[in-house]
Amino acid sequence: MQTTAGAGYDAIRDGVRAVCGDFPDAYFREIDAARAYPAAFVEALTKAGWMAALIPEDYGG
């Protein structure tokens, strides 16, 4: 069983990692404690184009 995505996904991993690096653990702890939505994090993922990865290309992803 393959447990890694493989070399073809290095750019995706590195790009998402870069966005995540802008949000320290404390940010997520505060969001969790407040039972809030991580709007700033989702906005950063969206601006970087990573949220579109969840949408099929036929629909603009």
Backbone as JSON, one array per atom type, in Angstrom:
{
  "sequence": "MQTTAGAGYDAIRDGVRAVCGDFPDAYFREIDAARAYPAAFVEALTKAGWMAALIPEDYGG",
  "N": [[0.84, -1.17, 0.0], [0.57, 2.17, -0.89], [1.75, 4.93, 0.88], [2.33, 7.55, 0.55], [1.86, 10.51, -1.45], [3.46, 10.75, -3.66], [6.02, 11.83, -6.0], [4.93, 13.55, -7.91], [3.25, 15.23, -6.59], [4.6, 17.05, -5.1], [4.75, 19.87, -5.45], [2.16, 20.68, -4.8], [1.99, 19.88, -2.11], [4.07, 21.46, -1.03], [3.13, 24.04, -1.61], [0.71, 24.21, -0.15], [1.74, 23.79, 2.37], [3.25, 26.13, 2.66], [1.25, 28.09, 2.88], [-0.03, 27.19, 5.2], [2.03, 27.57, 7.0], [1.88, 30.22, 7.62], [0.07, 30.39, 9.62], [0.08, 30.02, 12.9], [0.11, 27.44, 15.46], [-1.28, 28.45, 17.64], [-3.26, 30.06, 16.5], [-5.1, 28.18, 15.47], [-5.79, 26.88, 17.84], [-7.1, 28.95, 19.2], [-9.26, 29.42, 17.47], [-10.51, 26.94, 17.65], [-11.14, 26.84, 20.41], [-12.98, 28.9, 20.56], [-14.91, 27.84, 19.05], [-15.17, 28.61, 16.42], [-15.21, 29.6, 12.93], [-12.5, 29.12, 10.74], [-11.89, 31.63, 9.21], [-9.86, 33.4, 8.21], [-7.82, 31.62, 7.55], [-9.07, 29.98, 5.62], [-9.58, 31.93, 3.72], [-6.95, 32.59, 3.0], [-6.11, 30.14, 1.87], [-7.89, 30.09, -0.27], [-7.16, 32.43, -1.73], [-4.64, 31.63, -2.51], [-5.3, 29.72, -4.28], [-5.83, 27.1, -3.61], [-8.27, 26.13, -2.64], [-9.81, 25.76, -4.87], [-8.97, 23.36, -5.78], [-10.64, 21.49, -4.76], [-12.83, 21.48, -6.33], [-14.27, 20.12, -9.22], [-12.71, 20.34, -12.48], [-14.52, 20.75, -14.54], [-16.34, 22.44, -13.42], [-15.02, 24.76, -12.88], [-12.88, 24.43, -11.17]],
  "CA": [[0.0, 0.0, 0.0], [1.33, 3.41, -0.97], [1.36, 5.82, 1.97], [2.65, 8.92, 0.19], [1.24, 10.92, -2.71], [4.42, 10.6, -4.75], [6.78, 13.0, -6.42], [4.1, 14.45, -8.7], [2.46, 16.09, -5.71], [5.5, 17.87, -4.28], [4.39, 21.28, -5.55], [0.93, 20.87, -4.03], [2.34, 19.79, -0.69], [4.87, 22.63, -0.66], [2.29, 25.23, -1.66], [-0.21, 24.2, 1.0], [2.59, 23.95, 3.55], [3.61, 27.54, 2.76], [0.08, 28.81, 3.41], [-0.22, 26.75, 6.59], [3.1, 28.13, 7.8], [1.5, 31.57, 8.04], [-0.91, 30.27, 10.69], [0.67, 29.24, 14.0], [-0.78, 26.55, 16.22], [-2.12, 29.27, 18.51], [-4.42, 30.49, 15.72], [-6.07, 27.09, 15.43], [-6.29, 26.65, 19.2], [-8.07, 30.01, 19.49], [-10.45, 29.14, 16.66], [-11.16, 25.76, 18.24], [-11.69, 27.21, 21.72], [-14.14, 29.76, 20.32], [-15.81, 27.1, 18.17], [-15.35, 29.54, 15.32], [-14.8, 29.19, 11.6], [-11.17, 29.69, 10.46], [-12.1, 32.45, 8.02], [-8.6, 33.91, 7.67], [-7.11, 30.48, 6.97], [-9.78, 29.6, 4.4], [-9.34, 33.01, 2.76], [-5.57, 32.43, 2.52], [-6.12, 28.99, 0.96], [-8.62, 30.49, -1.46], [-6.33, 33.36, -2.49], [-3.52, 30.88, -3.07], [-5.85, 28.84, -5.3], [-5.92, 25.71, -3.16], [-9.66, 25.7, -2.44], [-10.32, 25.35, -6.17], [-8.59, 21.96, -5.99], [-11.75, 20.66, -4.3], [-13.92, 21.6, -7.3], [-13.89, 19.52, -10.5], [-12.37, 21.29, -13.53], [-15.73, 21.04, -15.31], [-17.08, 23.48, -12.72], [-14.15, 25.9, -12.61], [-11.81, 24.11, -10.22]],
  "C": [[0.89, 1.24, 0.0], [0.83, 4.36, 0.11], [1.72, 7.27, 1.7], [2.04, 9.23, -1.17], [2.18, 10.76, -3.89], [5.0, 11.92, -5.19], [5.94, 14.0, -7.21], [3.31, 15.45, -7.88], [3.32, 16.99, -4.83], [5.1, 19.34, -4.3], [3.12, 21.59, -4.76], [1.24, 20.88, -2.55], [3.1, 21.04, -0.24], [4.05, 23.9, -0.65], [1.34, 25.32, -0.48], [0.58, 24.4, 2.29], [2.97, 25.42, 3.75], [2.47, 28.37, 3.33], [-0.1, 28.46, 4.89], [0.83, 27.35, 7.51], [2.82, 29.54, 8.29], [0.53, 31.57, 9.21], [-0.35, 29.4, 11.81], [-0.38, 28.39, 14.71], [-1.75, 27.34, 17.09], [-3.38, 29.75, 17.78], [-5.5, 29.41, 15.74], [-6.61, 26.74, 16.81], [-7.34, 27.68, 19.56], [-9.38, 29.77, 18.72], [-11.24, 27.97, 17.26], [-11.83, 26.1, 19.56], [-12.96, 28.05, 21.57], [-15.21, 29.07, 19.49], [-16.18, 27.95, 16.96], [-14.89, 28.93, 14.0], [-13.46, 29.85, 11.29], [-11.17, 30.54, 9.19], [-10.79, 32.94, 7.4], [-7.81, 32.8, 6.98], [-7.76, 30.07, 5.64], [-9.58, 30.66, 3.32], [-7.93, 32.9, 2.17], [-5.47, 31.25, 1.55], [-6.8, 29.33, -0.36], [-7.78, 31.41, -2.33], [-5.15, 32.66, -3.15], [-3.98, 29.88, -4.14], [-6.06, 27.4, -4.88], [-7.35, 25.25, -2.92], [-10.27, 25.23, -3.75], [-9.97, 23.89, -6.46], [-9.7, 21.01, -5.56], [-12.9, 20.62, -5.31], [-13.47, 20.98, -8.62], [-13.63, 20.6, -11.56], [-13.59, 21.67, -14.36], [-16.54, 22.18, -14.7], [-16.19, 24.64, -12.29], [-13.02, 25.65, -11.65], [-10.49, 23.88, -10.89]]
}
